[in-house]
Amino acid sequence: MAWFTVLVLATGAERVAELVVSTRNARWSFARGGVETGRGHFGPMVVLHTGLLLACLAEAALAERPFLPLLGWPMLALAVLSQVLRWWCIASLGPRWNTRVIVVPGLPPVVRGPYRFLKHPNYVVVALEGVALPLVHTCWVTAAVFTVLNAVLLLRFRLPAENRALASLPAAQSTAG
């Protein structure tokens, strides 16, 4: 369980790094006339993502969940892959990436990196991590509850807010070459 705690704490540290990047990028966006929408769902989203990490530790300890190698190792690989994919999303959006819904008027949507293939690839990453991280240590209740709550938050609030914001931008121009 000690190494799982380290993994969850490392994931938490990664989240802190994201917040640092997000804060810097939000300042960049606002300095260029960025407009924020969908602020009402941001608090619940932070609580949900923090809750994922705390619930992983609580379920592993309180329910005495075992590490099952046939499940744990593949889930660890997926959890690590989710971090790689997350930072690919962040790098692809550059200073326009942040944890809030902020768009800079006049800038077209990004169509490079994973955004060539999906409109919202980061949410695939979040869903993948929400299943994989808890299942590293067979925390299936946490994986199930997070998945359902994340789907509600995402489908009911976050995606509509982002899609409305993105609809205000000029048409994307492909940068693939």
OpenMM code with the backbone's topology and positions (N, CA, C; nanometers):
from openmm import Vec3, app, unit

residues = "MET ALA TRP PHE THR VAL LEU VAL LEU ALA THR GLY ALA GLU ARG VAL ALA GLU LEU VAL VAL SER THR ARG ASN ALA ARG TRP SER PHE ALA ARG GLY GLY VAL GLU THR GLY ARG GLY HIS PHE GLY PRO MET VAL VAL LEU HIS THR GLY LEU LEU LEU ALA CYS LEU ALA GLU ALA ALA LEU ALA GLU ARG PRO PHE LEU PRO LEU LEU GLY TRP PRO MET LEU ALA LEU ALA VAL LEU SER GLN VAL LEU ARG TRP TRP CYS ILE ALA SER LEU GLY PRO ARG TRP ASN THR ARG VAL ILE VAL VAL PRO GLY LEU PRO PRO VAL VAL ARG GLY PRO TYR ARG PHE LEU LYS HIS PRO ASN TYR VAL VAL VAL ALA LEU GLU GLY VAL ALA LEU PRO LEU VAL HIS THR CYS TRP VAL THR ALA ALA VAL PHE THR VAL LEU ASN ALA VAL LEU LEU LEU ARG PHE ARG LEU PRO ALA GLU ASN ARG ALA LEU ALA SER LEU PRO ALA ALA GLN SER THR ALA GLY".split()
positions = [
    Vec3(0.0821, -0.1197, 0.0000),
    Vec3(0.0000, 0.0000, 0.0000),
    Vec3(0.0868, 0.1265, 0.0000),
    Vec3(0.2072, 0.1182, 0.0533),
    Vec3(0.2930, 0.2365, 0.0618),
    Vec3(0.3256, 0.2915, -0.0764),
    Vec3(0.3572, 0.2050, -0.1707),
    Vec3(0.3903, 0.2529, -0.3046),
    Vec3(0.2675, 0.3106, -0.3738),
    Vec3(0.1475, 0.2585, -0.3437),
    Vec3(0.0242, 0.3150, -0.3996),
    Vec3(0.0020, 0.4556, -0.3441),
    Vec3(0.0309, 0.4735, -0.2166),
    Vec3(0.0210, 0.6063, -0.1561),
    Vec3(0.1155, 0.7024, -0.2262),
    Vec3(0.2369, 0.6574, -0.2539),
    Vec3(0.3333, 0.7410, -0.3264),
    Vec3(0.2793, 0.7760, -0.4647),
    Vec3(0.2198, 0.6789, -0.5330),
    Vec3(0.1630, 0.7035, -0.6658),
    Vec3(0.0524, 0.8082, -0.6592),
    Vec3(-0.0367, 0.7944, -0.5625),
    Vec3(-0.1473, 0.8901, -0.5500),
    Vec3(-0.0942, 1.0283, -0.5126),
    Vec3(0.0027, 1.0334, -0.4220),
    Vec3(0.0621, 1.1626, -0.3849),
    Vec3(0.1355, 1.2256, -0.5040),
    Vec3(0.2021, 1.1441, -0.5842),
    Vec3(0.2687, 1.1950, -0.7047),
    Vec3(0.1657, 1.2506, -0.8025),
    Vec3(0.0518, 1.1850, -0.8127),
    Vec3(-0.0559, 1.2352, -0.8977),
    Vec3(-0.1063, 1.3684, -0.8434),
    Vec3(-0.1166, 1.3785, -0.7114),
    Vec3(-0.1548, 1.5058, -0.6496),
    Vec3(-0.0538, 1.6150, -0.6779),
    Vec3(0.0738, 1.5816, -0.6729),
    Vec3(0.1789, 1.6793, -0.7038),
    Vec3(0.1693, 1.7228, -0.8501),
    Vec3(0.1360, 1.6292, -0.9372),
    Vec3(0.1174, 1.6620, -1.0787),
    Vec3(0.0019, 1.7609, -1.0934),
    Vec3(-0.1035, 1.7423, -1.0144),
    Vec3(-0.2173, 1.8347, -1.0181),
    Vec3(-0.1752, 1.9759, -0.9747),
    Vec3(-0.0895, 1.9835, -0.8751),
    Vec3(-0.0396, 2.1139, -0.8307),
    Vec3(0.0402, 2.1795, -0.9448),
    Vec3(0.1211, 2.1006, -1.0141),
    Vec3(0.1954, 2.1535, -1.1290),
    Vec3(0.0992, 2.2052, -1.2362),
    Vec3(-0.0094, 2.1318, -1.2592),
    Vec3(-0.1110, 2.1757, -1.3547),
    Vec3(-0.1699, 2.3102, -1.3137),
    Vec3(-0.1975, 2.3253, -1.1843),
    Vec3(-0.2558, 2.4506, -1.1361),
    Vec3(-0.1605, 2.5682, -1.1548),
    Vec3(-0.0322, 2.5436, -1.1378),
    Vec3(0.0668, 2.6491, -1.1612),
    Vec3(0.0641, 2.6905, -1.3084),
    Vec3(0.0673, 2.5915, -1.3974),
    Vec3(0.0622, 2.6203, -1.5412),
    Vec3(-0.0701, 2.6881, -1.5766),
    Vec3(-0.1796, 2.6378, -1.5209),
    Vec3(-0.3114, 2.6933, -1.5493),
    Vec3(-0.3214, 2.8392, -1.5071),
    Vec3(-0.2705, 2.8718, -1.3901),
    Vec3(-0.2759, 3.0096, -1.3408),
    Vec3(-0.1962, 3.1023, -1.4325),
    Vec3(-0.0774, 3.0587, -1.4700),
    Vec3(0.0056, 3.1386, -1.5616),
    Vec3(-0.0663, 3.1574, -1.6954),
    Vec3(-0.1239, 3.0492, -1.7472),
    Vec3(-0.1913, 3.0566, -1.8762),
    Vec3(-0.3196, 3.1393, -1.8702),
    Vec3(-0.3902, 3.1343, -1.7582),
    Vec3(-0.5103, 3.2174, -1.7437),
    Vec3(-0.4719, 3.3649, -1.7484),
    Vec3(-0.3632, 3.4012, -1.6819),
    Vec3(-0.3155, 3.5405, -1.6872),
    Vec3(-0.2845, 3.5800, -1.8320),
    Vec3(-0.2193, 3.4893, -1.9057),
    Vec3(-0.1868, 3.5144, -2.0459),
    Vec3(-0.3158, 3.5410, -2.1250),
    Vec3(-0.4162, 3.4549, -2.1054),
    Vec3(-0.5431, 3.4687, -2.1780),
    Vec3(-0.6147, 3.5983, -2.1422),
    Vec3(-0.6240, 3.6285, -2.0126),
    Vec3(-0.6928, 3.7510, -1.9706),
    Vec3(-0.6209, 3.8757, -2.0215),
    Vec3(-0.4888, 3.8707, -2.0287),
    Vec3(-0.4120, 3.9855, -2.0796),
    Vec3(-0.4412, 4.0102, -2.2275),
    Vec3(-0.4929, 3.9098, -2.2965),
    Vec3(-0.5247, 3.9216, -2.4387),
    Vec3(-0.6754, 3.9302, -2.4620),
    Vec3(-0.7484, 3.9654, -2.3568),
    Vec3(-0.8934, 3.9826, -2.3699),
    Vec3(-0.9733, 3.8558, -2.3496),
    Vec3(-0.9118, 3.7532, -2.2909),
    Vec3(-0.9804, 3.6263, -2.2681),
    Vec3(-1.1089, 3.6430, -2.1888),
    Vec3(-1.2070, 3.5602, -2.2231),
    Vec3(-1.3375, 3.5631, -2.1588),
    Vec3(-1.3614, 3.4264, -2.0943),
    Vec3(-1.3972, 3.4291, -1.9656),
    Vec3(-1.4242, 3.3040, -1.8939),
    Vec3(-1.5738, 3.2779, -1.8897),
    Vec3(-1.6097, 3.1511, -1.9126),
    Vec3(-1.7485, 3.1079, -1.9012),
    Vec3(-1.7529, 2.9799, -1.8184),
    Vec3(-1.8719, 2.9425, -1.7753),
    Vec3(-1.8900, 2.8159, -1.7046),
    Vec3(-1.8234, 2.8084, -1.5694),
    Vec3(-1.8086, 2.9206, -1.5024),
    Vec3(-1.7375, 2.9213, -1.3745),
    Vec3(-1.8111, 2.8429, -1.2658),
    Vec3(-1.9431, 2.8307, -1.2754),
    Vec3(-2.0220, 2.7657, -1.1712),
    Vec3(-1.9875, 2.6203, -1.1459),
    Vec3(-1.9392, 2.5509, -1.2464),
    Vec3(-1.9075, 2.4088, -1.2281),
    Vec3(-1.7621, 2.3863, -1.1840),
    Vec3(-1.6812, 2.4920, -1.1801),
    Vec3(-1.5389, 2.4745, -1.1509),
    Vec3(-1.5150, 2.4211, -1.0096),
    Vec3(-1.5827, 2.4755, -0.9099),
    Vec3(-1.5666, 2.4285, -0.7717),
    Vec3(-1.5997, 2.2811, -0.7566),
    Vec3(-1.7172, 2.2378, -0.8041),
    Vec3(-1.7470, 2.0946, -0.7967),
    Vec3(-1.6456, 2.0072, -0.8706),
    Vec3(-1.5906, 2.0582, -0.9801),
    Vec3(-1.4899, 1.9814, -1.0537),
    Vec3(-1.3635, 1.9643, -0.9693),
    Vec3(-1.3216, 2.0700, -0.9014),
    Vec3(-1.2040, 2.0615, -0.8141),
    Vec3(-1.2300, 1.9623, -0.7010),
    Vec3(-1.3480, 1.9689, -0.6413),
    Vec3(-1.3833, 1.8762, -0.5334),
    Vec3(-1.3823, 1.7321, -0.5840),
    Vec3(-1.4382, 1.7096, -0.7017),
    Vec3(-1.4425, 1.5742, -0.7579),
    Vec3(-1.3018, 1.5196, -0.7829),
    Vec3(-1.2160, 1.5999, -0.8401),
    Vec3(-1.0811, 1.5521, -0.8717),
    Vec3(-0.9965, 1.5337, -0.7458),
    Vec3(-1.0143, 1.6195, -0.6483),
    Vec3(-0.9466, 1.6008, -0.5194),
    Vec3(-1.0018, 1.4766, -0.4505),
    Vec3(-1.1329, 1.4616, -0.4571),
    Vec3(-1.1986, 1.3450, -0.3979),
    Vec3(-1.1508, 1.2145, -0.4573),
    Vec3(-1.1203, 1.2140, -0.5867),
    Vec3(-1.0669, 1.0926, -0.6496),
    Vec3(-0.9405, 1.0467, -0.5780),
    Vec3(-0.8495, 1.1392, -0.5549),
    Vec3(-0.7220, 1.1037, -0.4917),
    Vec3(-0.7432, 1.0572, -0.3477),
    Vec3(-0.8248, 1.1313, -0.2730),
    Vec3(-0.8507, 1.0939, -0.1333),
    Vec3(-0.9243, 0.9603, -0.1248),
    Vec3(-1.0198, 0.9401, -0.2144),
    Vec3(-1.0968, 0.8155, -0.2134),
    Vec3(-1.0095, 0.6954, -0.2489),
    Vec3(-0.9141, 0.7134, -0.3381),
    Vec3(-0.8208, 0.6039, -0.3700),
    Vec3(-0.7501, 0.5567, -0.2435),
    Vec3(-0.6979, 0.6522, -0.1685),
    Vec3(-0.6251, 0.6170, -0.0455),
    Vec3(-0.7186, 0.5575, 0.0591),
    Vec3(-0.8356, 0.6177, 0.0748),
    Vec3(-0.9300, 0.5701, 0.1759),
    Vec3(-0.9793, 0.4294, 0.1439),
    Vec3(-1.0202, 0.4061, 0.0213),
    Vec3(-1.0720, 0.2734, -0.0136),
    Vec3(-0.9639, 0.1665, -0.0037),
    Vec3(-0.8451, 0.1973, -0.0507),
    Vec3(-0.7357, 0.0992, -0.0435),
    Vec3(-0.7081, 0.0594, 0.1014),
    Vec3(-0.7102, 0.1587, 0.1911),
    Vec3(-0.6786, 0.1315, 0.3321),
    Vec3(-0.7975, 0.0731, 0.4074),
    Vec3(-0.9120, 0.1385, 0.3993),
    Vec3(-1.0280, 0.0987, 0.4804),
    Vec3(-1.0917, -0.0318, 0.4335),
    Vec3(-1.0943, -0.0527, 0.3039),
    Vec3(-1.1523, -0.1767, 0.2505),
    Vec3(-1.0467, -0.2848, 0.2321),
    Vec3(-0.9231, -0.2517, 0.2680),
    Vec3(-0.8105, -0.3451, 0.2568),
    Vec3(-0.8022, -0.4072, 0.1177),
    Vec3(-0.8083, -0.3195, 0.0200),
    Vec3(-0.8013, -0.3658, -0.1189),
    Vec3(-0.6610, -0.4190, -0.1484),
    Vec3(-0.6540, -0.5328, -0.2126),
    Vec3(-0.5222, -0.5894, -0.2448),
    Vec3(-0.4698, -0.5351, -0.3774),
    Vec3(-0.3409, -0.5496, -0.3954),
    Vec3(-0.2822, -0.5262, -0.5265),
    Vec3(-0.2873, -0.6586, -0.6000),
    Vec3(-0.3589, -0.6630, -0.7111),
    Vec3(-0.3671, -0.7828, -0.7942),
    Vec3(-0.2837, -0.7578, -0.9197),
    Vec3(-0.1701, -0.8246, -0.9329),
    Vec3(-0.0790, -0.7946, -1.0443),
    Vec3(-0.1433, -0.7965, -1.1826),
    Vec3(-0.2334, -0.8910, -1.2092),
    Vec3(-0.2949, -0.8987, -1.3420),
    Vec3(-0.3816, -0.7763, -1.3728),
    Vec3(-0.4318, -0.7114, -1.2713),
    Vec3(-0.5083, -0.5889, -1.2887),
    Vec3(-0.4203, -0.4663, -1.2636),
    Vec3(-0.3422, -0.4706, -1.1574),
    Vec3(-0.2661, -0.3551, -1.1118),
    Vec3(-0.1615, -0.3047, -1.2099),
    Vec3(-0.0839, -0.3957, -1.2665),
    Vec3(0.0219, -0.3507, -1.3585),
    Vec3(-0.0334, -0.2869, -1.4853),
    Vec3(-0.1329, -0.3487, -1.5511),
    Vec3(-0.1895, -0.2799, -1.6690),
    Vec3(-0.2537, -0.1454, -1.6333),
    Vec3(-0.3190, -0.1384, -1.5165),
    Vec3(-0.3805, -0.0124, -1.4760),
    Vec3(-0.2742, 0.0933, -1.4441),
    Vec3(-0.1627, 0.0512, -1.3873),
    Vec3(-0.0527, 0.1448, -1.3629),
    Vec3(-0.0009, 0.1991, -1.4962),
    Vec3(0.0136, 0.1110, -1.5943),
    Vec3(0.0588, 0.1552, -1.7267),
    Vec3(-0.0404, 0.2558, -1.7862),
    Vec3(-0.1709, 0.2300, -1.7706),
    Vec3(-0.2714, 0.3236, -1.8221),
    Vec3(-0.2711, 0.4553, -1.7447),
    Vec3(-0.2489, 0.4490, -1.6143),
    Vec3(-0.2423, 0.5709, -1.5335),
    Vec3(-0.1238, 0.6567, -1.5767),
    Vec3(-0.0108, 0.5936, -1.6011),
    Vec3(0.1076, 0.6680, -1.6485),
    Vec3(0.0812, 0.7223, -1.7889),
    Vec3(0.0225, 0.6402, -1.8754),
    Vec3(-0.0114, 0.6851, -2.0105),
    Vec3(-0.1055, 0.8048, -2.0056),
    Vec3(-0.1988, 0.8044, -1.9116),
    Vec3(-0.2918, 0.9171, -1.9019),
    Vec3(-0.2175, 1.0472, -1.8710),
    Vec3(-0.1105, 1.0381, -1.7911),
    Vec3(-0.0318, 1.1587, -1.7619),
    Vec3(0.0422, 1.2070, -1.8865),
    Vec3(0.0967, 1.1134, -1.9620),
    Vec3(0.1659, 1.1493, -2.0868),
    Vec3(0.0676, 1.2170, -2.1824),
    Vec3(-0.0502, 1.1584, -2.1975),
    Vec3(-0.1505, 1.2156, -2.2872),
    Vec3(-0.1987, 1.3510, -2.2364),
    Vec3(-0.2143, 1.3669, -2.1046),
    Vec3(-0.2561, 1.4955, -2.0469),
    Vec3(-0.1566, 1.6049, -2.0838),
    Vec3(-0.0274, 1.5748, -2.0668),
    Vec3(0.0740, 1.6774, -2.0957),
    Vec3(0.0896, 1.7014, -2.2458),
    Vec3(0.0521, 1.6041, -2.3273),
    Vec3(0.0469, 1.6268, -2.4714),
    Vec3(-0.0634, 1.7282, -2.5020),
    Vec3(-0.1781, 1.7139, -2.4359),
    Vec3(-0.2868, 1.8112, -2.4516),
    Vec3(-0.2410, 1.9497, -2.4084),
    Vec3(-0.1777, 1.9566, -2.2926),
    Vec3(-0.1316, 2.0849, -2.2384),
    Vec3(-0.0299, 2.1495, -2.3338),
    Vec3(0.0657, 2.0701, -2.3803),
    Vec3(0.1669, 2.1235, -2.4715),
    Vec3(0.1047, 2.1680, -2.6040),
    Vec3(0.0058, 2.0944, -2.6519),
    Vec3(-0.0577, 2.1281, -2.7795),
    Vec3(-0.1344, 2.2599, -2.7721),
    Vec3(-0.1976, 2.2860, -2.6589),
    Vec3(-0.2714, 2.4114, -2.6425),
    Vec3(-0.1802, 2.5277, -2.6037),
    Vec3(-0.0611, 2.4945, -2.5537),
    Vec3(0.0338, 2.5997, -2.5160),
    Vec3(-0.0257, 2.6923, -2.4121),
    Vec3(-0.0062, 2.8235, -2.4264),
    Vec3(-0.0539, 2.9161, -2.3238),
    Vec3(-0.2060, 2.9268, -2.3182),
    Vec3(-0.2755, 2.8634, -2.4113),
    Vec3(-0.4224, 2.8674, -2.4105),
    Vec3(-0.4824, 2.7601, -2.3206),
    Vec3(-0.4009, 2.6661, -2.2715),
    Vec3(-0.4530, 2.5607, -2.1842),
    Vec3(-0.4673, 2.6136, -2.0422),
    Vec3(-0.5771, 2.5828, -1.9802),
    Vec3(-0.5930, 2.6030, -1.8365),
    Vec3(-0.7094, 2.5185, -1.7882),
    Vec3(-0.7273, 2.5129, -1.6581),
    Vec3(-0.8304, 2.4272, -1.6004),
    Vec3(-0.9678, 2.4918, -1.6035),
    Vec3(-0.9744, 2.6167, -1.6440),
    Vec3(-1.1005, 2.6878, -1.6536),
    Vec3(-1.1398, 2.6997, -1.8008),
    Vec3(-1.2576, 2.7503, -1.8273),
    Vec3(-1.3034, 2.7692, -1.9652),
    Vec3(-1.2810, 2.9162, -2.0002),
    Vec3(-1.1661, 2.9433, -2.0628),
    Vec3(-1.1298, 3.0789, -2.1026),
    Vec3(-1.0912, 3.0754, -2.2497),
    Vec3(-1.1562, 3.1584, -2.3280),
    Vec3(-1.1195, 3.1689, -2.4687),
    Vec3(-1.0750, 3.3115, -2.4979),
    Vec3(-0.9802, 3.3228, -2.5883),
    Vec3(-0.9313, 3.4529, -2.6322),
    Vec3(-1.0007, 3.4836, -2.7642),
    Vec3(-1.0842, 3.5876, -2.7654),
    Vec3(-1.1549, 3.6216, -2.8894),
    Vec3(-1.0581, 3.6436, -3.0054),
    Vec3(-1.0974, 3.5924, -3.1205),
    Vec3(-1.0161, 3.6107, -3.2402),
    Vec3(-0.9185, 3.4983, -3.2684),
    Vec3(-0.8869, 3.4165, -3.1676),
    Vec3(-0.7953, 3.3043, -3.1899),
    Vec3(-0.8760, 3.1809, -3.2297),
    Vec3(-0.8389, 3.1159, -3.3385),
    Vec3(-0.9137, 2.9964, -3.3797),
    Vec3(-0.8842, 2.8789, -3.2872),
    Vec3(-0.9718, 2.7788, -3.2854),
    Vec3(-0.9451, 2.6597, -3.2048),
    Vec3(-0.8144, 2.5925, -3.2474),
    Vec3(-0.7499, 2.5273, -3.1550),
    Vec3(-0.6259, 2.4543, -3.1822),
    Vec3(-0.6604, 2.3234, -3.2522),
    Vec3(-0.5859, 2.2909, -3.3568),
    Vec3(-0.6099, 2.1667, -3.4312),
    Vec3(-0.4801, 2.0888, -3.4504),
    Vec3(-0.3920, 2.0973, -3.3523),
    Vec3(-0.2670, 2.0202, -3.3581),
    Vec3(-0.2644, 1.9229, -3.2411),
    Vec3(-0.1639, 1.8359, -3.2409),
    Vec3(-0.1537, 1.7370, -3.1341),
    Vec3(-0.2776, 1.6492, -3.1328),
    Vec3(-0.3253, 1.6115, -3.0150),
    Vec3(-0.4429, 1.5241, -3.0086),
    Vec3(-0.5707, 1.5943, -3.0548),
    Vec3(-0.5663, 1.7267, -3.0652),
    Vec3(-0.6826, 1.8027, -3.1107),
    Vec3(-0.7063, 1.7847, -3.2604),
    Vec3(-0.6116, 1.7214, -3.3311),
    Vec3(-0.6348, 1.6837, -3.4707),
    Vec3(-0.7387, 1.5736, -3.4791),
    Vec3(-0.7472, 1.4920, -3.3735),
    Vec3(-0.8306, 1.3726, -3.3758),
    Vec3(-0.9598, 1.3875, -3.2963),
    Vec3(-0.9548, 1.4649, -3.1883),
    Vec3(-1.0700, 1.4807, -3.0992),
    Vec3(-1.0868, 1.6269, -3.0616),
    Vec3(-1.2101, 1.6676, -3.0417),
    Vec3(-1.2367, 1.8053, -3.0021),
    Vec3(-1.1961, 1.8306, -2.8566),
    Vec3(-1.2147, 1.7305, -2.7709),
    Vec3(-1.1858, 1.7444, -2.6279),
    Vec3(-1.1043, 1.6243, -2.5772),
    Vec3(-0.9809, 1.6065, -2.6229),
    Vec3(-0.9053, 1.4867, -2.5837),
    Vec3(-0.8734, 1.4795, -2.4346),
    Vec3(-0.8633, 1.5913, -2.3677),
    Vec3(-0.8292, 1.5876, -2.2254),
    Vec3(-0.9353, 1.5137, -2.1446),
    Vec3(-1.0609, 1.5167, -2.1900),
    Vec3(-1.1659, 1.4476, -2.1136),
    Vec3(-1.1576, 1.2968, -2.1304),
    Vec3(-1.1026, 1.2519, -2.2416),
    Vec3(-1.0737, 1.1090, -2.2564),
    Vec3(-0.9656, 1.0705, -2.1550),
    Vec3(-0.8667, 1.1573, -2.1413),
    Vec3(-0.7580, 1.1346, -2.0452),
    Vec3(-0.8131, 1.1282, -1.9028),
    Vec3(-0.9012, 1.2216, -1.8677),
    Vec3(-0.9593, 1.2247, -1.7334),
    Vec3(-1.0378, 1.0956, -1.7073),
    Vec3(-1.1161, 1.0529, -1.8046),
    Vec3(-1.1933, 0.9295, -1.7880),
    Vec3(-1.1011, 0.8087, -1.7721),
    Vec3(-0.9972, 0.8030, -1.8524),
    Vec3(-0.9000, 0.6934, -1.8440),
    Vec3(-0.8338, 0.6906, -1.7073),
    Vec3(-0.7862, 0.8044, -1.6616),
    Vec3(-0.7205, 0.8107, -1.5323),
    Vec3(-0.8172, 0.7790, -1.4187),
    Vec3(-0.9414, 0.8245, -1.4302),
    Vec3(-1.0409, 0.8008, -1.3251),
    Vec3(-1.0728, 0.6544, -1.3040),
    Vec3(-1.0517, 0.5749, -1.4060),
    Vec3(-1.0682, 0.4300, -1.3933),
    Vec3(-0.9355, 0.3653, -1.3550),
    Vec3(-0.8303, 0.4014, -1.4255),
    Vec3(-0.7020, 0.3324, -1.4094),
    Vec3(-0.6373, 0.3549, -1.2731),
    Vec3(-0.6308, 0.4785, -1.2272),
    Vec3(-0.5614, 0.5058, -1.1009),
    Vec3(-0.6208, 0.4269, -0.9845),
    Vec3(-0.7512, 0.4311, -0.9623),
    Vec3(-0.8051, 0.3522, -0.8513),
    Vec3(-0.7851, 0.2013, -0.8690),
    Vec3(-0.7974, 0.1542, -0.9929),
    Vec3(-0.7874, 0.0092, -1.0149),
    Vec3(-0.6454, -0.0437, -1.0036),
    Vec3(-0.5467, 0.0455, -0.9954),
    Vec3(-0.4105, -0.0009, -0.9678),
    Vec3(-0.4112, -0.0820, -0.8384),
    Vec3(-0.4930, -0.0395, -0.7435),
    Vec3(-0.5007, -0.1096, -0.6133),
    Vec3(-0.6419, -0.1608, -0.5868),
    Vec3(-0.7119, -0.2015, -0.6949),
    Vec3(-0.8465, -0.2607, -0.6926),
    Vec3(-0.9504, -0.1767, -0.6193),
    Vec3(-0.9395, -0.0472, -0.6267),
    Vec3(-1.0386, 0.0419, -0.5649),
    Vec3(-1.1535, 0.0629, -0.6636),
    Vec3(-1.2297, -0.0414, -0.6826),
    Vec3(-1.3346, -0.0404, -0.7835),
    Vec3(-1.4503, 0.0521, -0.7488),
    Vec3(-1.4804, 0.0704, -0.6218),
    Vec3(-1.5881, 0.1620, -0.5834),
    Vec3(-1.5504, 0.3042, -0.6230),
    Vec3(-1.4279, 0.3431, -0.5933),
    Vec3(-1.3805, 0.4767, -0.6302),
    Vec3(-1.3839, 0.4948, -0.7813),
    Vec3(-1.3384, 0.3957, -0.8555),
    Vec3(-1.3391, 0.4045, -1.0018),
    Vec3(-1.4818, 0.4223, -1.0540),
    Vec3(-1.5755, 0.3455, -1.0004),
    Vec3(-1.7146, 0.3530, -1.0468),
    Vec3(-1.7800, 0.4861, -1.0098),
    Vec3(-1.7635, 0.5277, -0.8850),
    Vec3(-1.8269, 0.6521, -0.8402),
    Vec3(-1.7682, 0.7719, -0.9144),
    Vec3(-1.6370, 0.7768, -0.9276),
    Vec3(-1.5751, 0.8879, -1.0002),
    Vec3(-1.6242, 0.8906, -1.1448),
    Vec3(-1.6298, 0.7752, -1.2090),
    Vec3(-1.6710, 0.7696, -1.3487),
    Vec3(-1.8118, 0.8252, -1.3669),
    Vec3(-1.9036, 0.7855, -1.2794),
    Vec3(-2.0422, 0.8334, -1.2910),
    Vec3(-2.0497, 0.9839, -1.2631),
    Vec3(-1.9880, 1.0288, -1.1538),
    Vec3(-1.9941, 1.1713, -1.1196),
    Vec3(-1.9232, 1.2574, -1.2240),
    Vec3(-1.8107, 1.2092, -1.2744),
    Vec3(-1.7385, 1.2825, -1.3778),
    Vec3(-1.8230, 1.2916, -1.5045),
    Vec3(-1.8899, 1.1838, -1.5414),
    Vec3(-1.9743, 1.1859, -1.6610),
    Vec3(-2.0869, 1.2884, -1.6456),
    Vec3(-2.1487, 1.2940, -1.5287),
    Vec3(-2.2561, 1.3914, -1.5057),
    Vec3(-2.2011, 1.5337, -1.5152),
    Vec3(-2.0927, 1.5590, -1.4454),
    Vec3(-2.0329, 1.6926, -1.4470),
    Vec3(-1.9894, 1.7323, -1.5881),
    Vec3(-1.9274, 1.6390, -1.6554),
    Vec3(-1.8764, 1.6664, -1.7898),
    Vec3(-1.9901, 1.6889, -1.8891),
    Vec3(-2.0848, 1.5985, -1.8926),
    Vec3(-2.1894, 1.6052, -1.9940),
    Vec3(-2.2923, 1.7143, -1.9666),
    Vec3(-2.3199, 1.7372, -1.8403),
    Vec3(-2.4237, 1.8348, -1.8045),
    Vec3(-2.3716, 1.9785, -1.7994),
    Vec3(-2.2457, 1.9952, -1.7586),
    Vec3(-2.1959, 2.1301, -1.7344),
    Vec3(-2.0721, 2.1679, -1.8169),
    Vec3(-1.9660, 2.0882, -1.8052),
    Vec3(-1.8378, 2.1290, -1.8627),
    Vec3(-1.8394, 2.1335, -2.0155),
    Vec3(-1.8791, 2.0261, -2.0803),
    Vec3(-1.8786, 2.0247, -2.2270),
    Vec3(-1.9716, 2.1295, -2.2867),
    Vec3(-2.0933, 2.1462, -2.2345),
    Vec3(-2.1763, 2.2540, -2.2901),
    Vec3(-2.1106, 2.3919, -2.2753),
    Vec3(-2.0472, 2.4170, -2.1611),
    Vec3(-1.9793, 2.5462, -2.1411),
    Vec3(-1.8645, 2.5626, -2.2406),
    Vec3(-1.7849, 2.4583, -2.2578),
    Vec3(-1.6730, 2.4668, -2.3522),
    Vec3(-1.7219, 2.4803, -2.4954),
    Vec3(-1.8230, 2.4044, -2.5311),
    Vec3(-1.8726, 2.4107, -2.6687),
    Vec3(-1.9312, 2.5476, -2.7009),
    Vec3(-2.0018, 2.6085, -2.6042),
    Vec3(-2.0526, 2.7447, -2.6251),
    Vec3(-1.9358, 2.8421, -2.6432),
    Vec3(-1.8338, 2.8286, -2.5606),
    Vec3(-1.7181, 2.9184, -2.5694),
    Vec3(-1.6452, 2.8990, -2.7024),
    Vec3(-1.6243, 2.7748, -2.7418),
    Vec3(-1.5536, 2.7478, -2.8676),
    Vec3(-1.6332, 2.7939, -2.9891),
    Vec3(-1.7658, 2.7922, -2.9786),
    Vec3(-1.8500, 2.8361, -3.0915),
    Vec3(-1.8306, 2.9844, -3.1202),
    Vec3(-1.7800, 3.0595, -3.0224),
    Vec3(-1.7573, 3.2026, -3.0420),
    Vec3(-1.6273, 3.2319, -3.1158),
    Vec3(-1.5453, 3.1302, -3.1377),
    Vec3(-1.4146, 3.1508, -3.2025),
    Vec3(-1.4285, 3.1408, -3.3534),
    Vec3(-1.3329, 3.2006, -3.4268),
    Vec3(-1.3347, 3.1851, -3.5730),
    Vec3(-1.3042, 3.0403, -3.6098),
    Vec3(-1.3349, 3.0037, -3.7332),
    Vec3(-1.3118, 2.8669, -3.7793),
    Vec3(-1.1646, 2.8307, -3.7666),
    Vec3(-1.1417, 2.7031, -3.7339),
    Vec3(-1.0046, 2.6526, -3.7216),
    Vec3(-0.9414, 2.6398, -3.8588),
    Vec3(-0.8127, 2.6620, -3.8629),
    Vec3(-0.7354, 2.6391, -3.9840),
    Vec3(-0.6357, 2.5290, -3.9536),
    Vec3(-0.6302, 2.4294, -4.0369),
    Vec3(-0.5426, 2.3165, -4.0129),
    Vec3(-0.3955, 2.3592, -4.0167),
    Vec3(-0.3198, 2.3086, -3.9195),
    Vec3(-0.1767, 2.3343, -3.9184),
    Vec3(-0.0989, 2.2071, -3.9500),
    Vec3(-0.1713, 2.1017, -3.9888),
    Vec3(-0.1052, 1.9759, -4.0214),
    Vec3(-0.0336, 1.9929, -4.1552),
    Vec3(0.0825, 1.9311, -4.1638),
    Vec3(0.1538, 1.9497, -4.2894),
    Vec3(0.2384, 1.8377, -4.3269),
] * unit.nanometer
topology = app.Topology()
chain = topology.addChain("A")
for resn in residues:
    res = topology.addResidue(resn, chain)
    for name in ("N", "CA", "C"):
        topology.addAtom(name, app.Element.getBySymbol(name[0]), res)
